[in-house]
């Protein structure tokens, strides 16, 4: 790989960028007047940026702006400076070897051009309708671009959890905040149903790269870690669906949850009823330390602990999709922890005995947990063999018991720093 000699953008380069940007903004203003687009030029460009280049070029204002001398000069200037290219494509020059990617030259230059289109359109609009001057807006833009990392707010509506105070701030974890659902009159019955089960929002901050490169940040993983802890410590069936990522500045590339995840369920009026768990007191440092523990437990490795966490997540997704297969995933989650990977026999008995010994201390409580696991496996067997098994009241009771057992096991493993149990030791009692 060719070493990338790119450094920071100099103040001289920023000054030249400013001088090239100003005429492009003035050109767009003139085009709006010419085409009688008094206030919606930005909307037209914004809506077109997700399309192919051929579709973008069909819009008169986009075509004329892209071909104008002022805009071409701006694009040429930026693409001629690798240090400035990197600002738009990556925040760290070590992550983008432009010199070694000659075959991607055209794609890189087009990506920069699309970003500049949005920037020019937004700056021109803000200067036309806002209180700041073009010079002030450009200064704000350059200050933003000269920052290596972008701080963003992630907001996640949380289902089946409630809090006693308006906000609970948890170090390193983020904050849980009460949210008020909109009325059916405001958003319609279907959307109101989505909010009716959600009274808490998880909010935390991340640092990403700029523009398109922000999509490389593992936001869905950061959400999963936090929601997993809420499941392990409070409500095993806590869930989330769509979420939002604040784009910080108006000229930034808009970010959508589908850029980071593709796993969403449809909202249904006949959705399964899951009780909401109330958090009465602030978790304090417990969740913060648990988050550190999760990160130290090789989160991305295929350990029994992580496989079981994945199965809990699969189960909750299926439950929110009204699928009885939920019970299958919960049972498999227990198997991930309490059976050997090569085990083919006596899995039901092994899981029941080992789970009872791991989670309970007294004989009576172990017997009860042993029976619970057996009932869970009878339900699993019924469904696995093609027999009818539904999410009725009895079925939901089984799911809640199974989810609680799996979450309790994972919580204990997390607190103790275990990713795999000593099953031989459990067998010996």
C-alpha positions as CSV (number, residue, x, y, z in Angstrom):
1,X,0.0,0.0,0.0
2,X,1.3,3.5,-0.9
3,X,1.9,5.6,2.2
4,X,-0.5,8.5,2.4
5,X,1.5,11.7,2.9
6,X,-1.6,13.8,3.6
7,X,-1.5,16.2,6.5
8,X,-3.8,18.8,8.1
9,X,-5.5,21.4,6.0
10,X,-3.5,24.7,6.3
11,X,-5.1,28.1,7.0
12,X,-4.0,29.1,3.5
13,X,-6.0,26.2,2.1
14,X,-9.0,27.1,4.2
15,X,-8.8,30.7,2.9
16,X,-8.7,29.5,-0.7
17,X,-11.6,27.2,0.0
18,X,-13.6,30.1,1.3
19,X,-12.8,32.1,-1.8
20,X,-13.9,29.3,-4.1
21,X,-17.1,28.6,-2.1
22,X,-18.5,32.1,-2.1
23,X,-18.9,32.4,-5.9
24,X,-20.7,29.0,-6.0
25,X,-23.2,30.3,-3.5
26,X,-23.7,33.5,-5.5
27,X,-24.2,31.4,-8.7
28,X,-26.9,29.3,-7.0
29,X,-28.7,32.5,-5.9
30,X,-28.6,33.8,-9.5
31,X,-30.0,30.4,-10.8
32,X,-32.9,30.5,-8.3
33,X,-33.8,33.9,-9.6
34,X,-33.5,32.8,-13.2
35,X,-35.6,29.7,-12.7
36,X,-38.1,31.4,-10.3
37,X,-37.2,29.0,-7.5
38,X,-37.5,31.5,-4.6
39,X,-37.2,29.3,-1.6
40,X,-37.0,25.6,-2.6
41,X,-33.7,25.1,-4.4
42,X,-32.3,23.3,-1.4
43,X,-35.3,21.0,-1.2
44,X,-34.9,20.0,-4.9
45,X,-31.2,19.3,-4.6
46,X,-31.6,17.5,-1.3
47,X,-34.3,15.2,-2.6
48,X,-32.2,14.4,-5.6
49,X,-28.9,13.5,-3.9
50,X,-30.0,10.0,-3.2
51,X,-30.7,9.3,-6.8
52,X,-28.3,8.3,-9.6
53,X,-26.2,10.9,-11.4
54,X,-28.4,10.7,-14.5
55,X,-31.6,11.5,-12.5
56,X,-29.9,14.4,-10.7
57,X,-28.7,15.8,-14.0
58,X,-32.3,16.0,-15.2
59,X,-33.1,18.8,-12.7
60,X,-32.4,22.1,-14.4
61,X,-31.1,23.9,-11.3
62,X,-28.8,21.0,-10.4
63,X,-27.5,20.6,-14.0
64,X,-26.8,24.3,-14.3
65,X,-25.1,24.6,-10.9
66,X,-22.9,21.5,-11.6
67,X,-21.8,22.9,-14.9
68,X,-21.3,26.4,-13.8
69,X,-17.7,27.8,-13.8
70,X,-17.9,28.7,-10.1
71,X,-19.0,25.3,-8.9
72,X,-16.5,23.5,-11.2
73,X,-13.8,25.6,-9.8
74,X,-14.8,24.7,-6.2
75,X,-15.0,21.0,-7.0
76,X,-11.6,21.1,-8.8
77,X,-10.0,22.9,-5.9
78,X,-11.2,20.5,-3.3
79,X,-10.4,17.4,-5.3
80,X,-6.9,18.7,-6.1
81,X,-6.0,18.8,-2.3
82,X,-5.9,15.2,-0.8
83,X,-6.0,16.8,2.7
84,X,-9.2,18.5,1.9
85,X,-10.7,15.5,0.2
86,X,-10.1,13.5,3.3
87,X,-12.1,16.1,5.4
88,X,-15.1,15.2,3.3
89,X,-14.6,11.5,3.1
90,X,-12.8,10.5,6.3
91,X,-11.8,12.3,9.5
92,X,-8.5,10.4,9.8
93,X,-6.1,10.4,6.9
94,X,-4.8,7.0,8.1
95,X,-8.1,5.5,7.1
96,X,-8.2,6.7,3.5
97,X,-5.2,6.0,1.2
98,X,-6.2,8.2,-1.8
99,X,-2.8,7.8,-3.4
100,X,-3.2,4.0,-3.4
101,X,-6.8,4.1,-4.7
102,X,-6.4,5.4,-8.2
103,X,-9.1,3.0,-9.5
104,X,-11.5,4.8,-7.1
105,X,-10.6,8.3,-8.2
106,X,-13.8,9.0,-10.1
107,X,-16.0,7.7,-7.3
108,X,-14.1,9.7,-4.7
109,X,-14.4,12.9,-6.7
110,X,-18.1,12.3,-7.4
111,X,-18.8,11.7,-3.6
112,X,-17.0,15.0,-2.8
113,X,-19.1,16.8,-5.5
114,X,-22.4,15.5,-4.1
115,X,-21.4,16.8,-0.6
116,X,-20.4,20.1,-2.0
117,X,-23.8,20.4,-3.8
118,X,-25.6,20.0,-0.5
119,X,-23.3,22.4,1.2
120,X,-23.7,25.1,-1.4
121,X,-27.5,24.7,-1.5
122,X,-27.8,24.8,2.3
123,X,-25.5,27.8,2.7
124,X,-27.3,29.7,0.0
125,X,-30.7,29.0,1.5
126,X,-29.6,29.9,5.1
127,X,-28.0,33.2,3.8
128,X,-31.3,34.0,2.0
129,X,-33.8,33.3,4.8
130,X,-31.7,33.4,8.0
131,X,-30.0,36.1,10.0
132,X,-26.4,35.1,9.3
133,X,-24.4,36.4,6.5
134,X,-22.6,34.3,3.9
135,X,-19.3,35.0,5.5
136,X,-20.5,34.0,8.9
137,X,-22.0,30.8,7.6
138,X,-18.8,29.9,5.7
139,X,-16.8,30.5,8.9
140,X,-19.1,28.2,10.8
141,X,-18.7,25.6,8.1
142,X,-14.9,25.7,8.1
143,X,-14.8,25.5,11.9
144,X,-17.0,22.4,11.6
145,X,-14.9,20.8,8.8
146,X,-11.6,21.5,10.7
147,X,-12.8,19.3,13.6
148,X,-11.7,15.7,13.2
149,X,-14.6,14.1,14.8
150,X,-18.3,14.9,14.9
151,X,-20.4,14.6,18.1
152,X,-23.9,13.2,17.5
153,X,-26.9,12.4,19.6
154,X,-28.5,9.0,19.2
155,X,-32.1,8.7,20.4
156,X,-33.8,5.3,20.8
157,X,-37.4,5.0,21.9
158,X,-37.5,2.1,24.4
159,X,-40.5,-0.3,24.7
160,X,-41.7,-1.9,27.9
161,X,-39.7,0.2,30.3
162,X,-40.7,3.2,32.4
163,X,-38.8,5.5,34.9
164,X,-40.1,7.3,38.0
165,X,-38.3,10.6,37.3
166,X,-38.2,12.7,34.2
167,X,-34.6,11.8,33.4
168,X,-31.9,9.4,34.7
169,X,-28.4,10.2,33.6
170,X,-25.9,7.3,33.8
171,X,-22.2,7.8,33.4
172,X,-20.8,6.4,30.1
173,X,-24.2,4.8,29.4
174,X,-26.2,7.9,28.4
175,X,-29.6,8.9,29.8
176,X,-33.1,7.5,30.1
177,X,-35.7,10.2,29.6
178,X,-39.5,10.3,29.8
179,X,-41.2,11.0,26.5
180,X,-44.9,12.0,26.0
181,X,-46.8,10.1,23.3
182,X,-48.5,12.2,20.7
183,X,-52.3,11.9,20.4
184,X,-54.1,9.8,17.8
185,X,-55.5,13.0,16.4
186,X,-52.0,14.3,15.7
187,X,-50.4,11.3,14.2
188,X,-53.1,8.7,13.5
189,X,-54.1,5.5,15.3
190,X,-51.3,3.3,13.8
191,X,-48.4,5.7,14.7
192,X,-50.0,6.4,18.1
193,X,-49.9,2.7,18.7
194,X,-46.2,2.7,18.2
195,X,-45.8,5.4,20.9
196,X,-48.4,4.0,23.3
197,X,-46.0,1.2,24.4
198,X,-43.1,3.6,24.6
199,X,-42.7,6.1,27.4
200,X,-38.9,6.2,27.7
201,X,-36.1,7.3,25.3
202,X,-32.5,6.2,25.5
203,X,-30.2,9.1,24.6
204,X,-26.4,8.9,24.3
205,X,-23.6,10.6,22.3
206,X,-21.1,9.2,19.8
207,X,-18.2,10.6,17.9
208,X,-18.2,9.8,14.1
209,X,-16.5,10.9,11.0
210,X,-18.0,13.5,8.7
211,X,-20.6,13.1,5.9
212,X,-20.8,9.7,4.2
213,X,-18.0,8.2,6.4
214,X,-20.3,8.6,9.4
215,X,-22.2,5.5,8.2
216,X,-19.2,3.4,9.0
217,X,-19.6,4.0,12.7
218,X,-21.2,0.9,14.5
219,X,-24.1,2.8,16.0
220,X,-26.3,-0.3,16.0
221,X,-23.7,-2.1,18.1
222,X,-23.6,0.7,20.6
223,X,-27.4,0.6,20.9
224,X,-27.4,-3.2,21.3
225,X,-24.9,-3.0,24.1
226,X,-27.1,-0.5,26.1
227,X,-30.4,-2.2,25.4
228,X,-28.8,-5.6,26.3
229,X,-28.0,-4.2,29.8
230,X,-31.5,-2.9,30.2
231,X,-32.7,-6.4,29.4
232,X,-30.3,-8.1,31.8
233,X,-30.8,-5.7,34.7
234,X,-34.5,-4.6,34.4
235,X,-36.9,-5.9,31.8
236,X,-35.8,-9.0,29.8
237,X,-38.3,-8.2,27.0
238,X,-37.2,-4.6,26.6
239,X,-37.0,-3.7,22.9
240,X,-36.5,-0.9,20.4
241,X,-37.3,-0.5,16.8
242,X,-36.5,2.7,14.9
243,X,-34.0,5.3,16.2
244,X,-32.6,8.6,15.2
245,X,-29.1,10.0,14.7
246,X,-28.7,13.8,15.0
247,X,-26.9,15.1,11.9
248,X,-25.5,18.0,14.0
249,X,-25.2,20.6,11.2
250,X,-27.6,21.5,8.4
251,X,-25.0,20.9,5.7
252,X,-24.2,17.4,6.9
253,X,-25.4,14.3,5.0
254,X,-28.7,13.2,6.7
255,X,-28.3,10.0,8.6
256,X,-31.2,7.4,8.8
257,X,-31.5,4.4,11.1
258,X,-31.6,2.2,8.0
259,X,-28.0,3.3,7.2
260,X,-27.0,1.3,10.3
261,X,-29.5,-1.5,10.7
262,X,-32.1,-3.3,8.6
263,X,-33.9,-5.1,11.3
264,X,-37.2,-3.4,12.0
265,X,-40.6,-4.8,12.7
266,X,-44.0,-3.6,11.4
267,X,-46.3,-1.9,13.9
268,X,-49.5,-3.9,14.4
269,X,-52.6,-2.9,16.2
270,X,-53.0,-6.4,17.6
271,X,-49.5,-6.3,19.1
272,X,-48.6,-8.7,21.9
273,X,-49.0,-7.1,25.3
274,X,-45.8,-7.1,27.3
275,X,-45.8,-5.5,30.8
276,X,-43.7,-2.4,31.4
277,X,-41.0,-2.6,34.1
278,X,-40.6,0.5,36.3
279,X,-37.1,1.7,37.3
280,X,-37.7,3.5,40.6
281,X,-34.1,4.6,41.4
282,X,-31.3,5.8,39.2
283,X,-29.0,2.8,38.3
284,X,-26.1,4.9,39.4
285,X,-22.7,3.4,38.5
286,X,-24.1,-0.2,38.0
287,X,-24.9,0.2,34.3
288,X,-21.8,2.2,33.6
289,X,-19.6,-0.5,35.1
290,X,-21.6,-3.2,33.4
291,X,-21.1,-1.4,30.1
292,X,-17.3,-1.5,30.7
293,X,-17.6,-5.2,31.6
294,X,-19.5,-6.0,28.4
295,X,-16.8,-4.3,26.3
296,X,-14.1,-6.2,28.1
297,X,-15.8,-9.6,27.5
298,X,-14.9,-9.7,23.8
299,X,-18.3,-8.4,22.6
300,X,-17.7,-9.4,19.0
301,X,-16.5,-12.9,19.7
302,X,-18.6,-16.0,19.3
303,X,-18.6,-17.1,23.0
304,X,-21.5,-18.9,24.6
305,X,-22.3,-15.6,26.5
306,X,-22.5,-13.6,23.3
307,X,-24.4,-16.3,21.3
308,X,-27.0,-16.4,24.1
309,X,-27.3,-12.6,24.0
310,X,-27.9,-12.8,20.3
311,X,-30.6,-15.4,20.8
312,X,-32.3,-13.2,23.4
313,X,-32.3,-10.4,20.8
314,X,-33.7,-12.7,18.1
315,X,-36.4,-13.9,20.5
316,X,-37.5,-10.3,21.2
317,X,-37.5,-9.4,17.6
318,X,-39.8,-12.3,16.8
319,X,-42.0,-11.6,19.7
320,X,-42.5,-8.0,18.4
321,X,-43.3,-9.6,15.1
322,X,-46.0,-11.8,16.8
323,X,-44.1,-15.0,16.1
324,X,-44.4,-17.9,18.5
325,X,-40.8,-18.9,17.4
326,X,-39.8,-16.6,20.3
327,X,-39.8,-19.6,22.6
328,X,-37.4,-21.5,20.3
329,X,-34.8,-18.8,20.5
330,X,-35.1,-18.4,24.3
331,X,-34.5,-22.2,24.7
332,X,-31.6,-22.2,22.3
333,X,-30.2,-19.3,24.3
334,X,-30.2,-21.4,27.4
335,X,-28.6,-24.2,25.5
336,X,-25.8,-21.9,24.3
337,X,-24.8,-21.5,28.0
338,X,-25.6,-24.8,29.6
339,X,-24.6,-27.4,27.1
340,X,-21.3,-28.3,25.5
341,X,-21.0,-27.2,21.9
342,X,-20.6,-30.9,20.7
343,X,-23.5,-32.2,23.0
344,X,-26.2,-34.2,21.2
345,X,-27.9,-36.0,24.1
346,X,-29.8,-35.2,27.2
347,X,-29.8,-31.4,26.5
348,X,-33.1,-30.8,28.3
349,X,-32.0,-32.5,31.5
350,X,-28.6,-30.9,31.4
351,X,-30.0,-27.4,30.9
352,X,-32.5,-27.8,33.7
353,X,-30.0,-29.2,36.2
354,X,-27.2,-26.8,35.4
355,X,-29.5,-23.7,35.3
356,X,-31.0,-24.6,38.7
357,X,-27.5,-25.0,40.2
358,X,-26.1,-21.9,38.7
359,X,-29.0,-19.5,39.5
360,X,-30.4,-20.8,42.8
361,X,-28.9,-21.8,46.2
362,X,-31.7,-23.7,48.1
363,X,-33.0,-27.1,47.1
364,X,-36.6,-25.9,46.9
365,X,-35.8,-23.0,44.6
366,X,-33.7,-25.2,42.5
367,X,-36.5,-27.7,42.1
368,X,-38.9,-25.0,41.0
369,X,-36.4,-23.6,38.5
370,X,-35.8,-27.2,37.2
371,X,-39.5,-27.6,36.6
372,X,-39.7,-24.2,34.9
373,X,-37.0,-25.2,32.4
374,X,-38.7,-28.5,31.7
375,X,-42.0,-26.6,30.9
376,X,-40.1,-24.3,28.6
377,X,-38.7,-27.2,26.8
378,X,-42.1,-28.9,26.4
379,X,-43.3,-25.7,24.7
380,X,-40.2,-25.6,22.6
381,X,-40.7,-29.3,21.6
382,X,-44.4,-28.7,20.7
383,X,-43.5,-25.9,18.3
384,X,-40.4,-27.6,16.9
385,X,-42.4,-30.6,16.0
386,X,-45.0,-28.6,14.0
387,X,-47.7,-28.6,16.7
388,X,-49.9,-25.6,17.5
389,X,-48.4,-23.2,20.1
390,X,-49.6,-19.6,20.3
391,X,-48.8,-16.4,22.0
392,X,-51.9,-16.5,24.2
393,X,-51.9,-15.8,27.9
394,X,-50.3,-19.1,28.8
395,X,-47.8,-18.8,26.0
396,X,-46.8,-15.3,27.0
397,X,-46.3,-16.5,30.6
398,X,-43.9,-19.1,29.4
399,X,-42.0,-16.6,27.3
400,X,-41.7,-14.2,30.2
401,X,-40.3,-17.0,32.5
402,X,-37.9,-18.1,29.8
403,X,-36.7,-14.6,29.1
404,X,-36.2,-13.9,32.8
405,X,-34.2,-17.1,33.3
406,X,-32.0,-16.3,30.3
407,X,-31.5,-12.7,31.3
408,X,-30.7,-13.6,34.9
409,X,-28.1,-16.1,33.7
410,X,-26.5,-13.5,31.4
411,X,-26.5,-10.9,34.1
412,X,-24.7,-13.1,36.5
413,X,-22.1,-14.0,33.9
414,X,-21.6,-10.4,33.0
415,X,-21.1,-9.3,36.6
416,X,-18.7,-12.1,37.2
417,X,-16.8,-11.5,33.9
418,X,-17.6,-15.0,32.5
419,X,-18.2,-15.7,28.8
420,X,-18.4,-19.5,29.3
421,X,-19.3,-21.5,32.3
422,X,-17.4,-24.4,33.9
423,X,-20.1,-27.0,33.1
424,X,-18.1,-29.9,34.7
425,X,-18.1,-27.9,38.0
426,X,-21.9,-27.5,37.8
427,X,-22.3,-31.2,37.2
428,X,-20.4,-32.0,40.3
429,X,-22.7,-29.7,42.3
